[in-house]
Amino acid sequence: MIGLSGCNTSENIAENTQIPEKPALTLADVVPVMQPDTPEEIAKQKAFLQEDTARFKSKKLASEYYVTQAKRTFEEQKLDSAQWLLGRAWLMDSTNNDIYWGYGRIYGEQKQYDKALFILYHALETDLQNPQLLTDIATSHLNRFYETSNPDDLQQSRKLLEQALALSPNQADINYKLAINSYYMQEYGKAWEYLHKSLRQDKEVAGKNFISALLEKQQDPMGIFNGANMQ
């Protein structure tokens, strides 16, 4: 998840305030579906599309099936398999927004945050009120901030998480990510506030490493956590 050993401070944030120029991405760069070149490959793909359309009764339903399988394999950390299944889903129905969301999560796990953010924002264009998608985008911004110390990522993650919280105020993961965001912003009181709120919603949501790191910056105002009970 989000690394916390050697957490960024204001000093090393200031060292890295410029975002380097990055090459423009296109969907072709982030959706790695090989198009058939030879007559044999074209015929094979056509047969696949026909067979699965008949099997699932429609291309839309076939695409949804492959996305579901991709989510399962993603949770099992089989990223290559998940990517292959998303490619099949894309061939069946490239308008299925969950495909792009899935690719974004895979790129995030692979720490390819530029690609992750590009395709997650593409998914967001047609799903603006999705709190989990907003949270996933914010998480990629937080992770990229941890690697680059660019404050723009930190500010954008805060904005997205606040939008997600307005849509789903009782989701523990959103409050936990806001706690991490507040930690990076050196707003330790807010970090404790969001952390305790997240734990009231899901007592398993928070990692011990984060709580220990926060204790090093400020004691728990509620007195629940201390150095002794975090060992």
C-alpha positions in Angstrom: 0.0 0.0 0.0 1.3 3.5 0.8 4.9 3.4 2.2 5.6 5.2 5.4 9.1 4.4 6.3 11.1 7.6 5.9 8.0 9.6 5.3 8.4 12.8 3.3 8.8 16.0 5.2 8.5 19.6 4.1 12.3 19.7 3.5 12.4 17.0 0.9 9.1 18.2 -0.6 10.7 21.5 -1.3 13.5 19.8 -3.1 11.2 18.3 -5.7 8.5 20.9 -6.6 8.8 20.7 -10.3 7.0 17.9 -12.2 9.3 16.8 -15.1 7.9 16.8 -18.6 6.3 13.5 -19.4 5.4 12.1 -22.8 1.8 12.4 -23.7 -0.1 9.1 -23.3 -2.8 7.7 -25.4 -5.2 4.8 -24.8 -3.1 2.7 -27.1 -0.2 3.2 -24.7 -2.2 1.9 -21.7 -4.5 -0.7 -23.2 -2.1 -3.4 -24.3 -4.3 -5.3 -26.6 -2.5 -6.7 -29.6 -4.4 -6.2 -32.9 -4.2 -9.1 -35.3 -1.9 -8.6 -38.3 -2.0 -11.8 -40.4 -5.1 -13.4 -42.0 -4.7 -16.3 -39.5 -4.7 -14.0 -36.5 -7.7 -12.0 -37.9 -9.7 -15.3 -38.4 -8.8 -16.5 -34.9 -10.0 -13.3 -33.3 -13.2 -13.2 -35.3 -13.9 -16.8 -34.2 -13.3 -15.9 -30.6 -15.7 -12.9 -30.8 -18.4 -15.0 -32.5 -18.0 -17.9 -30.1 -18.1 -15.8 -26.9 -21.0 -13.6 -28.2 -23.0 -16.8 -28.7 -21.8 -18.3 -25.4 -22.8 -15.2 -23.3 -25.7 -14.1 -25.5 -24.1 -10.6 -26.1 -20.7 -8.9 -26.3 -21.7 -6.7 -23.4 -22.3 -9.7 -21.1 -19.1 -11.4 -22.3 -17.1 -8.3 -21.4 -18.7 -8.1 -18.0 -17.8 -11.8 -17.4 -14.1 -11.2 -18.3 -14.0 -8.1 -16.0 -15.3 -10.1 -13.1 -12.7 -12.7 -13.7 -10.0 -10.0 -14.0 -11.1 -8.6 -10.6 -10.8 -12.0 -9.0 -7.3 -12.7 -10.4 -6.2 -9.1 -9.5 -7.2 -9.8 -5.9 -5.1 -12.9 -6.1 -2.1 -10.7 -7.2 -2.0 -12.4 -10.6 -1.6 -9.2 -12.5 -0.6 -10.7 -15.8 -3.7 -12.9 -15.9 -5.9 -9.9 -14.9 -4.4 -7.9 -17.7 -5.0 -10.7 -20.2 -8.6 -11.0 -19.1 -9.2 -7.2 -19.4 -7.8 -7.5 -22.9 -10.5 -10.0 -23.7 -13.1 -7.8 -22.1 -11.9 -4.9 -24.2 -12.2 -6.9 -27.4 -15.8 -7.8 -26.6 -16.9 -4.3 -25.5 -14.4 -1.4 -25.4 -17.1 0.9 -23.9 -17.1 -1.1 -20.7 -15.7 1.5 -18.2 -14.7 -1.1 -15.7 -12.0 -2.3 -18.1 -10.2 1.1 -17.8 -10.6 1.1 -14.1 -9.1 -2.4 -13.9 -6.1 -1.4 -16.0 -5.6 1.6 -13.7 -5.5 -0.6 -10.6 -3.0 -2.9 -12.2 -0.7 -0.1 -13.2 -1.0 1.2 -9.7 0.1 -2.1 -8.3 3.0 -2.1 -10.7 3.9 1.4 -9.5 3.4 2.8 -13.0 1.5 5.8 -11.6 1.5 8.0 -14.7 -0.2 5.3 -16.7 -2.5 4.5 -13.7 -3.7 8.1 -13.4 -4.1 8.6 -17.2 -6.5 5.6 -17.5 -8.2 6.1 -14.2 -9.1 9.7 -15.2 -10.4 8.3 -18.5 -12.7 6.0 -16.5 -13.8 9.0 -14.3 -15.0 11.0 -17.3 -18.1 8.8 -17.5 -18.4 7.9 -13.8 -17.9 11.2 -11.9 -20.0 10.2 -8.8 -18.1 7.0 -8.0 -16.5 7.3 -4.5 -14.4 4.2 -4.9 -13.0 5.3 -8.3 -12.3 8.7 -6.8 -10.5 7.0 -3.9 -8.4 4.8 -6.3 -7.3 7.9 -8.2 -6.4 9.7 -5.0 -4.4 6.6 -3.9 -2.3 6.7 -7.0 -1.7 10.4 -6.4 -0.6 9.6 -2.8 1.7 6.8 -4.0 3.2 9.0 -6.7 3.7 11.7 -4.1 5.6 9.2 -1.9 8.0 8.6 -4.8 8.4 12.1 -6.2 7.5 14.4 -3.3 5.5 16.6 -5.6 3.0 18.7 -3.6 0.6 18.8 -6.6 -0.2 15.1 -6.1 -0.8 15.7 -2.4 -3.2 18.6 -3.1 -5.1 16.6 -5.8 -5.4 13.5 -3.6 -7.0 15.7 -0.9 -9.5 17.2 -3.3 -10.5 13.8 -4.7 -10.8 12.2 -1.3 -13.0 15.0 0.0 -15.3 14.5 -3.1 -15.4 10.8 -2.3 -16.2 11.4 1.3 -19.1 13.7 0.4 -20.5 10.9 -1.7 -19.8 8.1 0.9 -19.1 9.5 4.3 -19.1 6.1 6.1 -16.5 4.4 4.0 -13.5 3.6 6.2 -11.0 3.5 3.4 -11.7 7.1 2.4 -11.2 8.4 5.9 -8.0 6.3 6.3 -6.6 7.7 3.1 -7.4 11.2 4.3 -5.5 10.4 7.5 -2.5 9.5 5.4 -2.9 12.6 3.3 -3.1 14.8 6.4 0.1 13.1 7.8 2.0 14.0 4.6 0.6 17.6 4.9 1.9 17.6 8.5 -1.6 18.2 9.8 -1.2 15.6 12.5 -4.4 16.5 14.5 -6.5 16.0 11.4 -4.6 12.8 10.7 -5.7 11.4 14.1 -9.2 12.6 13.6 -9.6 10.8 10.2 -7.8 7.8 11.6 -10.1 7.3 14.5 -13.1 7.9 12.3 -11.9 5.2 9.9 -11.3 2.8 12.8 -14.8 3.3 14.1 -16.1 2.3 10.6 -13.6 -0.7 10.2 -11.2 -1.6 13.0 -9.0 -3.5 10.6 -8.5 -0.7 8.1 -5.4 0.9 9.5 -1.8 -0.4 9.4 0.4 -0.5 12.4 3.2 1.2 10.5 1.1 4.2 9.8 -0.1 4.5 13.4 3.5 4.2 14.7 4.7 6.8 12.3 1.9 9.2 13.4 2.7 8.6 17.1 6.3 9.8 16.4 4.9 13.1 15.2 2.1 13.6 17.7 0.6 11.7 20.6 -2.9 10.2 20.1 -5.3 12.9 21.4 -7.7 10.2 22.4 -5.0 8.2 24.3 -6.0 4.9 22.6 -2.6 4.3 20.9 0.8 4.7 22.5 4.3 3.4 22.0 3.8 0.5 24.4 0.6 -0.9 22.7 2.0 -0.5 19.2 5.0 -2.8 19.8 
